[in-house]
Amino acid sequence: MENIILASDSTSDLNEELIARYGVKIIPLTVNLGGKLYLDGVDVDPDAIYRHYEEKKELPKTSAPNIADFDSFFREATEQGASVVLFTISAEMSATYNNARLAAQEYSNVYVVNTKNLSTGGGLLVAAAGEMIKEGKSAAEIAKACRELTPYVDASFVVDDLEFLHKGGRCSAVAAFGANLLQLKPCIVVKDGKMGVHKKYRGKFAAVLEKYVAERLGDASDVVPDRVFVTHAGCDPEIVQACVEQVKSIAPFGEVQITRAGCTISSHCGRNTLGVLFIRKNPIV
């Protein structure tokens, strides 16, 4: 049986339970916070970003692992006789995929998958790959199947406050002011590897999330029932739990996993951001 190392960059936002279940090796992005470099999820976390922003009104910059970082990881894995299947954040959002792809060209048994997604949108593919390893599929088969699965991933988030999006240059000051004044909460979706605003909700965050969850899952007839992620960027635990209970009430999903967004999505969207992510039975058009 092929020895396969399953790996992901740190943007997949998997929780410790799933990382342990599938033996995922995490390759962290670099976070530049206040002129100091940190490794995402290793020596910096989203709460440190929020504290720094509150004090300095300065957001971090994230950067991809370089080609040498990936080469070192691939070399160590393959010298031990393993194949590698590595998942990265969308190539449209980061240089991570391209750097990994270039490094992988030197190895015949390393497969790099562009998730065309971020956060647990990519995490869904990593978990799917973990199940395929248990089923005895080869690294090549897993990479191919997961690439074919990318159009089926439904990834979206609702953002409570546009301050981080505005500060990061993703939303004009006028739009941010108007949205906050009118209590508008944008729903951001990932499609074709890019983020875009799907619709805008109006009202209190908790009430908006209830409507959002109902609309995204519908009657769940088009949802693969194995796994649903409720991923948040530091929301009130009561709000998170209410969303989890609502998801569970819609259909008997195999598991509903709560995960905390890492530094990348947290620095883009801010503290009160929450998404429900899952795989559909039909491709998203």
C-alpha positions as CSV (number, residue, x, y, z in Angstrom):
1,M,0.0,0.0,0.0
2,E,1.3,3.4,-1.0
3,N,2.6,5.6,1.9
4,I,0.9,9.0,1.4
5,I,1.6,12.2,3.3
6,L,-1.4,14.5,3.3
7,A,-0.5,18.1,3.5
8,S,-2.0,21.6,3.4
9,D,-1.0,25.2,3.7
10,S,-2.3,26.9,6.9
11,T,-5.2,28.5,5.1
12,S,-7.4,25.3,5.2
13,D,-8.4,26.2,8.8
14,L,-8.8,22.6,9.9
15,N,-9.3,22.1,13.6
16,E,-6.9,20.0,15.7
17,E,-9.3,17.0,15.7
18,L,-9.3,16.7,11.9
19,I,-5.6,17.4,11.6
20,A,-5.0,14.5,13.9
21,R,-7.6,12.2,12.3
22,Y,-6.1,12.5,8.9
23,G,-2.5,13.1,9.9
24,V,-2.3,16.4,8.0
25,K,1.0,18.2,7.8
26,I,0.4,21.9,7.9
27,I,2.8,24.3,6.0
28,P,2.3,27.8,7.4
29,L,2.1,31.0,5.5
30,T,4.2,33.9,6.9
31,V,2.5,36.8,8.7
32,N,4.1,40.2,8.8
33,L,2.7,41.9,11.8
34,G,4.2,45.2,12.9
35,G,7.4,44.6,11.0
36,K,7.9,41.2,12.6
37,L,7.6,37.9,10.8
38,Y,5.5,35.1,12.2
39,L,4.3,31.7,11.1
40,D,0.5,31.4,10.8
41,G,-0.9,29.2,13.5
42,V,2.6,28.5,15.0
43,D,3.6,31.7,16.8
44,V,0.8,34.0,15.9
45,D,-3.0,33.6,15.9
46,P,-6.0,35.8,14.9
47,D,-6.5,37.2,18.4
48,A,-2.9,38.7,18.2
49,I,-3.9,40.3,14.9
50,Y,-7.0,41.8,16.4
51,R,-5.1,43.1,19.4
52,H,-2.5,44.7,17.1
53,Y,-5.2,46.3,15.0
54,E,-6.9,47.7,18.1
55,E,-3.6,49.3,19.2
56,K,-2.1,50.3,15.9
57,K,-5.0,50.3,13.3
58,E,-2.6,48.3,11.2
59,L,-3.4,45.0,9.4
60,P,-0.8,42.3,8.7
61,K,0.4,41.2,5.4
62,T,0.6,37.5,4.6
63,S,3.0,35.8,2.2
64,A,3.3,32.4,0.7
65,P,5.9,29.8,1.7
66,N,8.7,30.1,-0.9
67,I,9.9,27.4,-3.4
68,A,12.7,26.4,-1.1
69,D,10.3,25.8,1.8
70,F,8.2,23.5,-0.3
71,D,11.3,21.8,-1.8
72,S,12.6,21.0,1.7
73,F,9.3,19.5,2.7
74,F,8.9,17.4,-0.4
75,R,12.6,16.2,-0.2
76,E,12.2,15.0,3.3
77,A,8.9,13.2,2.6
78,T,10.1,11.5,-0.6
79,E,13.4,10.4,0.9
80,Q,11.4,8.5,3.4
81,G,9.6,6.7,0.6
82,A,6.3,8.6,0.8
83,S,4.2,10.3,-1.9
84,V,2.7,13.7,-1.1
85,V,-0.6,15.2,-1.9
86,L,-0.6,18.9,-1.0
87,F,-3.5,21.3,-1.0
88,T,-3.2,25.1,-1.3
89,I,-5.3,28.2,-1.2
90,S,-6.6,29.3,-4.5
91,A,-4.0,30.3,-7.0
92,E,-6.0,33.5,-7.7
93,M,-5.5,34.6,-4.1
94,S,-1.9,33.7,-3.3
95,A,1.5,32.6,-4.8
96,T,1.4,29.5,-2.6
97,Y,0.1,27.2,-5.3
98,N,2.6,28.3,-7.9
99,N,5.5,28.1,-5.5
100,A,4.5,24.6,-4.5
101,R,3.9,23.6,-8.2
102,L,7.4,24.8,-9.2
103,A,9.0,22.9,-6.3
104,A,7.0,19.7,-7.1
105,Q,8.4,19.6,-10.7
106,E,11.5,17.9,-9.3
107,Y,9.5,15.0,-7.9
108,S,7.5,12.3,-9.6
109,N,5.4,11.4,-6.6
110,V,4.3,14.9,-5.4
111,Y,0.9,16.2,-6.3
112,V,-0.2,19.8,-5.7
113,V,-3.9,20.6,-5.7
114,N,-5.1,24.1,-6.3
115,T,-8.3,24.1,-4.1
116,K,-9.6,27.2,-6.0
117,N,-10.9,28.1,-2.5
118,L,-9.8,29.3,0.9
119,S,-10.4,28.4,4.5
120,T,-12.5,25.3,5.1
121,G,-13.5,25.4,1.4
122,G,-10.1,23.9,0.9
123,G,-10.4,22.0,4.2
124,L,-13.3,20.1,2.7
125,L,-11.0,18.7,0.0
126,V,-8.3,17.9,2.5
127,A,-10.8,15.9,4.5
128,A,-12.1,14.2,1.4
129,A,-8.5,13.2,0.5
130,G,-8.0,11.8,4.1
131,E,-11.0,9.5,3.5
132,M,-9.6,8.4,0.2
133,I,-6.3,7.5,1.7
134,K,-8.2,5.3,4.2
135,E,-9.9,3.6,1.2
136,G,-6.5,2.7,-0.3
137,K,-6.6,5.1,-3.3
138,S,-3.2,6.1,-4.8
139,A,-1.8,9.6,-4.5
140,A,-2.4,10.2,-8.2
141,E,-6.0,9.1,-7.9
142,I,-6.7,11.3,-4.9
143,A,-5.2,14.4,-6.5
144,K,-7.3,13.8,-9.7
145,A,-10.5,13.2,-7.7
146,C,-10.0,16.3,-5.6
147,R,-9.3,18.5,-8.6
148,E,-12.5,17.3,-10.1
149,L,-14.3,18.0,-6.8
150,T,-13.4,21.7,-6.6
151,P,-16.5,23.0,-8.5
152,Y,-18.8,21.2,-6.0
153,V,-17.4,23.1,-3.0
154,D,-19.9,25.7,-1.6
155,A,-17.9,28.3,0.4
156,S,-19.3,31.5,1.7
157,F,-19.1,33.9,4.6
158,V,-21.2,36.6,6.1
159,V,-19.2,39.7,7.4
160,D,-20.7,41.7,10.2
161,D,-18.5,44.8,9.9
162,L,-16.7,46.1,6.8
163,E,-13.9,47.8,8.7
164,F,-11.2,45.2,7.9
165,L,-12.4,44.9,4.3
166,H,-12.2,48.6,3.9
167,K,-8.8,48.9,5.7
168,G,-7.4,46.2,3.4
169,G,-8.5,48.0,0.3
170,R,-11.3,45.7,-0.6
171,C,-14.2,48.1,0.1
172,S,-14.4,51.9,-0.3
173,A,-14.9,54.2,2.7
174,V,-18.2,55.4,1.4
175,A,-19.5,51.8,0.9
176,A,-18.3,50.8,4.3
177,F,-20.0,53.8,5.9
178,G,-23.2,53.2,4.1
179,A,-23.3,49.5,4.8
180,N,-22.6,50.0,8.5
181,L,-25.2,52.8,8.8
182,L,-27.8,50.5,7.2
183,Q,-26.7,47.4,9.1
184,L,-25.9,45.7,5.8
185,K,-24.0,42.4,6.1
186,P,-22.4,41.2,2.8
187,C,-22.3,37.5,2.0
188,I,-19.0,36.7,0.3
189,V,-18.8,33.6,-1.9
190,V,-15.9,31.9,-3.6
191,K,-16.4,31.1,-7.2
192,D,-13.8,30.1,-9.8
193,G,-11.1,30.7,-7.2
194,K,-12.1,34.3,-6.5
195,M,-14.1,36.0,-3.8
196,G,-17.1,38.2,-4.6
197,V,-20.2,39.6,-3.0
198,H,-23.2,37.4,-3.5
199,K,-25.8,39.4,-1.7
200,K,-26.2,41.8,1.2
201,Y,-28.3,41.1,4.2
202,R,-29.8,43.7,6.5
203,G,-30.2,43.5,10.2
204,K,-28.6,42.2,13.4
205,F,-25.8,39.7,12.8
206,A,-27.5,36.8,14.6
207,A,-30.7,37.2,12.7
208,V,-28.9,37.6,9.4
209,L,-27.0,34.4,10.1
210,E,-30.2,32.5,10.7
211,K,-31.5,33.6,7.3
212,Y,-28.1,33.0,5.6
213,V,-27.8,29.4,6.9
214,A,-31.4,28.6,5.8
215,E,-30.7,30.0,2.3
216,R,-27.4,28.3,1.8
217,L,-28.4,24.8,2.8
218,G,-32.1,25.0,1.6
219,D,-33.7,21.6,2.2
220,A,-30.2,20.0,2.0
221,S,-31.3,17.8,-1.0
222,D,-28.3,19.0,-3.0
223,V,-25.8,18.8,-0.1
224,V,-23.4,15.8,0.4
225,P,-24.4,14.8,3.9
226,D,-21.0,13.7,5.1
227,R,-19.7,16.9,6.6
228,V,-20.6,20.6,7.1
229,F,-18.2,23.2,8.5
230,V,-19.2,26.1,10.6
231,T,-16.2,28.3,10.4
232,H,-15.9,31.6,12.2
233,A,-13.3,34.3,12.8
234,G,-13.8,34.8,16.6
235,C,-17.6,35.2,16.8
236,D,-19.6,35.0,20.1
237,P,-19.8,31.3,21.1
238,E,-23.6,31.6,21.5
239,I,-23.9,32.8,17.9
240,V,-21.7,30.0,16.6
241,Q,-23.6,27.4,18.6
242,A,-27.0,28.7,17.3
243,C,-25.7,28.2,13.7
244,V,-24.5,24.7,14.5
245,E,-27.9,23.8,16.0
246,Q,-29.7,25.2,13.0
247,V,-27.5,23.2,10.6
248,K,-28.2,20.1,12.5
249,S,-31.9,20.7,12.5
250,I,-32.0,20.9,8.6
251,A,-30.7,17.4,7.9
252,P,-28.9,14.5,9.7
253,F,-25.4,15.4,8.5
254,G,-22.6,13.0,9.3
255,E,-20.7,15.6,11.3
256,V,-20.9,19.4,11.8
257,Q,-17.5,20.6,12.5
258,I,-16.7,24.0,14.2
259,T,-13.5,25.6,13.1
260,R,-11.8,28.9,13.8
261,A,-10.5,30.8,10.8
262,G,-6.8,31.3,10.8
263,C,-4.8,34.5,10.3
264,T,-5.4,34.8,6.5
265,I,-9.2,35.1,6.4
266,S,-9.3,36.8,9.8
267,S,-7.0,39.6,8.6
268,H,-9.2,40.1,5.5
269,C,-12.6,40.0,7.1
270,G,-12.3,40.7,10.8
271,R,-13.6,39.2,14.0
272,N,-17.3,38.8,13.3
273,T,-17.3,36.7,10.2
274,L,-19.0,33.3,9.9
275,G,-19.5,30.8,7.1
276,V,-21.2,27.5,6.5
277,L,-19.2,25.4,4.0
278,F,-20.0,22.1,2.4
279,I,-19.9,20.0,-0.8
280,R,-22.8,19.9,-3.1
281,K,-24.0,17.0,-5.2
282,N,-24.0,19.1,-8.3
283,P,-21.4,21.5,-9.6
284,I,-21.9,25.2,-8.8
285,V,-22.6,27.2,-11.9
